[in-house]
Amino acid sequence: MNSSAGMLGLLVLVTLVAGLVAALAAALAGLLARMDGASVAAAALRAGGAFSVALTVLTALAALGVSLLR
């Protein structure tokens, strides 16, 4: 396996893990908001916010990791 294929595989893996972690964070935030008594709309709004924040942080970390590997 050459370096380019390895880097592509690592990029795909990091993307999948970031998406999974962001989705889990959103589901947990929505669940906790509903348990706290928020309406479905408010819980969905909190879940969306948690998803976007988690995805932003994980993307920044992935970009940092790629820059350090170069």
N, C-alpha and C positions, 0 to 999 in steps of 0.2 A: 504494500500500500504506500503510495507516495504521500508527500506532505500535504498536498492540496486536498486529496480525498480524506485524509485524517482530519484536516481542519474543517472540511464541510460536514463530516460526521459529528464532530464536536459542536459545531454551530447548530445542527439539527437537534442534537441531544439537549443542549442548553435551552433552545427555544421551546422544546416540549416540556422540559422541567419547569421553566418560567411560567408557561401557560397553565400547567397543572397547579403550581403553587398559588398563582393569582386566582384561579378558579376556586381553590379550597379556601383562600382568604375571603373571597366574596361570599361563598356559601356560609362560612362561619359568621361573618359579619351580619348577613341577613338573618340567620337563625338567632343570633344573640339579640338583634334588634326586635325580632318578633317576640322573643321570650321576655323582653323588657316592656312589651305592651305597645310597640309601634304598629301603625297600620301596615298593610301589605305594601302600599306605595312608598311609605317612608322606609320600610325595611329594604325594598328594592333599590331605593336611592342610596342608602348606606352601603349596600352590597356593591353597587356600581362604583361608588367612590373608593371602596376598599380594593376592588379589582383594578381600577386605574392606578391607584397609588402603588399597589404591589407590583404591577407590570412595569411601571416607571422605574421603581427601585431596582427590580431584577434586570431590566434592560441596561440601566446604568452600570450595574455590577458586571454584566456580561461584556459591555463595551470596555470596561476597565480591564477585565481579564484578557480580552483579545489584544488590547494594546500592550499589556505586560508580556504576552506570549510572543509578540513580534520582535 
